[in-house]
Amino acid sequence: MEGRGTAPYLIVMIDPRFYTLRDGGLSVAELCARLDLAAPEGSFADTLICQPAPLAGSQPGDVCFLESKRHVAALETANASACFVPPNLAEQVSARHIIPILCKAPKYQLARATDLLVQPSVTQTDIAPTADIHSSVHIGPGVSIADGVKIGPNSVIMNAIIGKDTTIGACTVIGGSGFGVAIGPAGSVLPVPHVGRVIIGERVRIGSNVCVDRGQLGDTKISNDCQIDNLVQIAHNCVLERGCILAGRVGLSGSCHIGEGVMMGGSAGLADHITVGAGARLAAFAGVMHDVPAGETWSGIPAMPIRDHMRIVAQAKRAIKK
């Protein structure tokens, strides 16, 4: 994954239960023509593009984007066929034997390419006979629900695979599209397509009015034995390892990686691409802007080790008294 966190990259495969790839794909020349972009010259123009993917961990047939120098490290594991890129980064992309497609707004162009390459599937759901699902629940096509799952009234389940003995409260949305926009070269705003899934493990408890967004490219994952309170937001491509506990109104921005056994107090919030190490604790209202090492307890806005935060609070109190 790109960004500040240390989570491993994902090799993306589009799940045919939820999405269908364009039959035969598109050549680089065809893709550029449909996007009104200049195609590379020579035999490179015939290279086949099959699916969009993140840059890190990409494979032949993938098309990606690189928009900023701070994400150049993702090229180390990139093997995509093509990449939308601004002219100043084209040489670094070419050095990885990836075809650079020059443009002013790479993320915007990848969003447009995703609409060309990926379409929703219409397949049957797979619901175990022992699942207890309220009659008002809306379940989208392709959803897989295992034995012993309970889902409360007025919930919406789509693009999801849910393990056995999991409980989901009322009015919760699992697998909705995540929040993401791409700004075009003329200032136009395009919602970024989300073509991933939500994968929920076994013995997970999810409260009411929770939103778990599906991955943009790749999956959002909640591992076994996680406990999630009411009114929690889990954004696209987040990963929660086993046994995490999230109190009410916790908010996770996109692509956060939460280690095993992490505990978060009410209204704690994380910036995007944050990694929280195993066994760490976040106090209520913690505003996390940096990675949290394993086993530490952080608090405050911006969040920091709790002893540092308490020292600052004590100094502020003494200054007020003076």
C-alpha positions in Angstrom: 0.0 0.0 0.0 1.2 3.5 -0.7 1.6 6.1 2.0 3.0 6.6 5.5 2.0 3.2 7.0 4.1 0.1 7.0 1.4 -2.4 6.0 2.4 -4.9 3.2 1.1 -4.2 -0.3 -1.8 -6.1 -1.8 -1.9 -7.9 -5.1 -5.3 -7.0 -6.4 -7.6 -9.5 -8.1 -11.1 -8.3 -9.2 -13.7 -10.7 -7.6 -16.0 -12.0 -10.4 -18.8 -12.3 -7.9 -19.0 -8.6 -7.7 -17.3 -7.2 -10.8 -16.6 -8.2 -14.4 -13.5 -7.2 -16.3 -13.9 -5.9 -19.8 -13.7 -8.9 -22.1 -10.3 -8.9 -23.8 -9.2 -5.7 -22.0 -7.9 -2.7 -23.9 -4.6 -1.9 -25.5 -2.6 1.1 -24.2 -3.5 2.8 -27.5 -7.2 2.1 -27.2 -7.2 3.2 -23.5 -5.5 6.4 -24.3 -7.8 7.1 -27.2 -10.9 6.7 -25.0 -9.4 9.0 -22.4 -8.3 11.6 -25.0 -4.7 11.2 -24.0 -1.6 10.9 -26.2 -0.6 7.2 -26.6 3.1 6.1 -26.5 4.7 5.5 -29.8 5.8 2.1 -31.2 5.0 -1.4 -30.1 4.3 -0.3 -26.5 0.9 1.0 -27.8 -0.2 -2.6 -28.3 0.4 -3.7 -24.7 -2.8 -5.1 -23.2 -4.3 -3.5 -20.1 -6.7 -5.7 -18.1 -7.5 -4.1 -14.8 -6.7 -1.1 -12.5 -4.5 -1.7 -9.5 -2.4 0.1 -6.8 1.1 0.8 -7.9 2.8 -1.2 -5.1 2.6 -4.9 -5.9 1.1 -4.4 -9.3 1.4 -7.1 -12.0 1.6 -7.3 -15.8 -1.7 -6.3 -17.3 -2.4 -3.7 -14.5 -2.6 0.0 -15.0 -1.8 2.3 -12.1 -1.1 5.9 -11.2 1.7 7.9 -9.7 1.0 11.5 -8.8 3.6 12.6 -6.3 7.3 12.1 -5.5 6.4 11.0 -2.0 4.9 7.8 -3.4 7.9 6.9 -5.7 8.9 4.1 -3.2 5.9 2.1 -4.4 7.8 1.6 -7.7 10.1 -0.8 -5.9 7.5 -3.6 -6.0 5.6 -2.4 -9.1 5.4 -4.6 -12.2 2.4 -3.0 -13.9 2.2 -2.7 -17.7 1.3 1.0 -17.7 1.0 4.0 -15.3 -0.6 7.4 -15.5 2.1 9.8 -14.5 3.0 13.5 -14.8 5.9 14.3 -17.1 8.3 15.0 -14.2 8.0 11.4 -13.0 7.9 9.6 -16.3 11.6 8.7 -16.3 11.4 6.9 -12.9 8.4 4.9 -14.2 10.2 3.9 -17.4 13.2 2.7 -15.4 10.9 0.0 -13.9 9.9 -1.1 -17.5 6.4 0.4 -17.0 4.9 2.3 -19.8 4.3 6.0 -18.7 1.0 7.5 -19.9 1.6 11.2 -19.6 -1.2 13.3 -18.1 -1.8 16.2 -15.8 -4.2 14.4 -13.3 -3.1 10.8 -12.9 -5.6 9.8 -10.2 -8.4 11.3 -12.2 -7.4 9.3 -15.3 -7.1 6.1 -13.4 -10.7 6.7 -12.1 -11.9 7.1 -15.7 -10.0 4.0 -16.8 -11.6 2.0 -14.0 -15.0 2.8 -15.4 -13.9 1.5 -18.8 -12.3 -1.7 -17.5 -14.6 -2.8 -14.7 -18.3 -3.3 -14.6 -20.6 -4.7 -11.8 -21.6 -8.3 -12.0 -25.0 -9.8 -11.4 -24.5 -13.1 -9.6 -26.4 -15.0 -7.0 -25.9 -14.5 -3.3 -24.6 -17.4 -1.1 -26.4 -17.3 2.3 -26.0 -20.2 4.7 -29.4 -21.7 5.9 -28.6 -21.0 9.6 -28.0 -17.3 9.0 -30.5 -15.1 10.9 -31.2 -12.1 8.7 -34.0 -9.6 9.3 -36.6 -9.3 6.5 -35.8 -5.6 6.0 -32.1 -6.2 5.3 -31.0 -5.4 1.7 -28.4 -7.9 0.4 -26.7 -7.1 -2.9 -25.7 -9.7 -5.6 -22.7 -12.0 -5.0 -22.7 -11.5 -1.2 -21.5 -14.6 0.8 -22.8 -15.1 4.4 -21.7 -18.0 6.5 -23.4 -20.1 9.2 -24.7 -18.4 12.4 -24.5 -14.8 11.1 -27.1 -12.5 12.6 -28.0 -9.2 10.8 -30.3 -6.6 12.3 -33.1 -4.6 10.7 -32.6 -2.1 7.9 -28.9 -3.0 7.3 -27.4 -3.0 3.8 -24.9 -5.7 2.8 -23.0 -5.5 -0.5 -19.7 -6.5 -2.0 -19.0 -8.5 1.2 -17.9 -11.9 2.5 -19.0 -12.5 6.1 -17.7 -15.3 8.3 -19.6 -17.5 10.7 -21.0 -16.5 14.1 -20.8 -12.8 13.3 -23.4 -10.3 14.5 -24.2 -7.0 12.7 -26.5 -4.5 14.3 -29.4 -2.5 12.9 -29.0 0.2 10.2 -25.4 -0.8 9.4 -24.0 -0.6 5.9 -21.3 -3.1 4.9 -19.6 -2.7 1.5 -20.8 0.7 0.4 -18.6 2.8 -1.8 -15.9 4.6 0.0 -15.3 8.3 0.0 -12.8 9.4 -2.7 -12.7 12.1 -5.4 -10.2 12.8 -8.1 -9.7 16.4 -9.4 -9.5 16.7 -13.2 -7.1 19.0 -15.1 -9.8 21.6 -15.5 -11.0 21.4 -11.9 -13.8 18.9 -12.5 -14.5 16.5 -9.7 -14.9 12.7 -10.3 -16.0 10.2 -7.7 -13.4 7.4 -7.6 -14.8 4.0 -8.4 -14.5 1.4 -5.6 -14.2 -2.1 -7.0 -13.0 -4.0 -4.0 -14.7 -6.0 -1.2 -15.3 -6.1 2.5 -14.1 -9.4 4.1 -15.3 -10.0 7.7 -14.0 -12.9 9.7 -15.6 -15.1 12.3 -17.1 -14.2 15.7 -17.0 -10.5 14.9 -19.5 -8.1 16.5 -20.5 -5.0 14.7 -22.9 -2.5 16.3 -25.7 -0.3 14.9 -25.2 2.5 12.4 -21.7 1.4 11.5 -20.3 2.0 8.0 -17.6 -0.3 6.6 -16.6 0.8 3.1 -15.4 -1.6 0.5 -11.9 -1.3 -0.9 -11.1 1.0 -3.7 -8.6 -1.4 -5.3 -8.3 -4.4 -3.0 -10.2 -5.2 0.2 -11.3 -3.8 3.5 -10.7 -6.6 6.1 -12.0 -7.1 9.6 -10.3 -10.2 11.2 -11.7 -12.8 13.6 -12.9 -11.7 17.1 -13.0 -8.0 16.5 -15.6 -6.0 18.5 -16.9 -2.8 16.9 -19.3 -0.4 18.8 -22.1 1.7 17.3 -21.5 4.7 15.0 -18.0 3.6 13.8 -16.7 4.5 10.4 -14.1 2.2 8.7 -13.0 3.6 5.4 -11.8 1.8 2.2 -8.9 -0.6 2.4 -8.5 -0.6 6.1 -7.3 -3.8 7.7 -8.1 -4.8 11.3 -6.1 -7.7 12.7 -7.6 -10.2 15.1 -9.2 -9.1 18.4 -9.4 -5.3 17.8 -11.9 -3.4 20.0 -13.3 0.0 18.7 -15.6 2.0 20.9 -18.4 4.3 19.6 -17.7 7.0 17.0 -14.2 5.8 16.2 -13.2 6.9 12.7 -10.6 5.2 10.5 -9.5 7.0 7.3 -8.6 5.0 4.2 -5.8 2.4 4.2 -5.1 2.2 7.9 -3.6 -1.0 9.3 -4.6 -1.9 12.8 -2.6 -4.5 14.6 -3.8 -7.5 16.6 -5.5 -6.6 19.9 -5.6 -2.8 19.5 -8.1 -0.9 21.6 -9.5 2.5 20.7 -11.6 4.7 22.9 -14.7 6.6 21.9 -14.3 9.2 19.1 -10.6 8.4 18.4 -9.8 9.3 14.8 -7.0 8.3 12.5 -5.6 10.0 9.4 -5.2 8.0 6.3 -2.5 5.3 5.8 -1.8 5.1 9.6 -0.4 1.9 11.1 -1.2 1.1 14.7 1.0 -1.6 16.2 -0.3 -4.7 17.9 -1.5 -4.2 21.5 -1.5 -0.4 21.3 -4.2 1.7 23.0 -5.7 5.0 21.8 -7.5 7.1 24.4 -10.9 8.7 23.8 -10.8 11.6 21.3 -7.2 10.8 20.3 -6.4 12.4 17.0 -3.8 10.1 15.4 -1.6 11.7 12.7 1.4 9.4 12.9 2.1 5.6 13.2 1.7 4.2 16.7 4.3 1.7 17.9 3.1 -1.7 19.2 2.1 -1.8 22.9 2.0 2.0 23.4 -0.8 4.1 24.8 -1.5 7.4 23.0 -3.8 10.3 23.7 -4.4 13.9 22.8 -4.8 16.0 19.6 -2.5 15.5 17.9 -2.1 12.1 19.6 1.2 11.3 21.3 2.4 8.9 24.0 0.1 9.4 27.0 2.9 10.4 29.4 4.0 13.2 27.1 0.4 14.4 26.7 -0.2 14.4 30.5 3.0 16.4 31.0 1.8 19.0 28.5 -1.6 19.2 30.2 0.1 19.6 33.6 2.3 22.4 32.3 -0.7 24.2 30.7 -2.5 24.0 34.1 0.5 25.5 35.9 0.8 28.3 33.3 -2.9 29.2 33.7 -2.5 29.4 37.5 0.4 31.8 37.1 
